[in-house]
Amino acid sequence: MSDGNFNRALLPKNELSAGIRAGKAQMRTRAEQALTTLIDEFFPTLDPATRTALHDRFLQLLRSV
């Protein structure tokens, strides 16, 4: 049976809540990158204003969850 050392080794050297915040920040960054890739792939001719509006709205939705 595990003594928990493996799980503790995955987290930063400070509190658990800091590890959770770091994980959320990483996932938010990945989601932003995925959205940018998706827009580039499916809507290559999209104008910059609409692209920025989509990106900003997506970030608003991420913050509200």
N, C-alpha and C positions, 0 to 999 in steps of 0.2 A: 504494500500500500504506500502511496506517495506521502511524503511528509510536508509537501507544499513548497519545497525549495524550487522546483521547476517553475511553478507559477510565479513565485516572487522574482525569479531571475528575468522574467519577461517584462516586468514593470520597471519604471524609472526608480532611482534610489530614494525618492521621497514618497509622500502619501499615496494611497490608492486613488484618491480623487484626482490627483495630478496625472496619473496614468490614464484614467478615463478621459480627462480633458485632452490629453495628447492623442489618444486614439480617435476621439471625435474630430480633432483638427486634421489628422491624417486622412480620415474618411471624407471630410469636407473638401480637402484638396484633391483627392482622387475623383470625387464627384464632379468638381469643377473641370478637371482635365477631361473627364469622360464626356461632359457636355460640349466642351470645345471641339473635341474630336468628332463627336456626332454631328454637330453643326457643320463642320468642315467637310465631312463625308457626304452628308445628305443634302446640304444646302450650300454648295460652293459659290453660288452667285448672289448670296444674300448680302444686302448692303450693310455697311458697318454700323449704322444707327440701329437697325433692327437686331443685328447680332448683339450689340451692347445691351439693348433693351431685354432681349431674351436672357442674357447672362445675368443681368441685375435682378430680373424677376425670379430666376432660378435661385439666386443667393437669398432673396427674401423668403422664398418658400423653405429653403434649408434652415434658415434661422428660426422660423416659426414652429418647426417640428421639435 
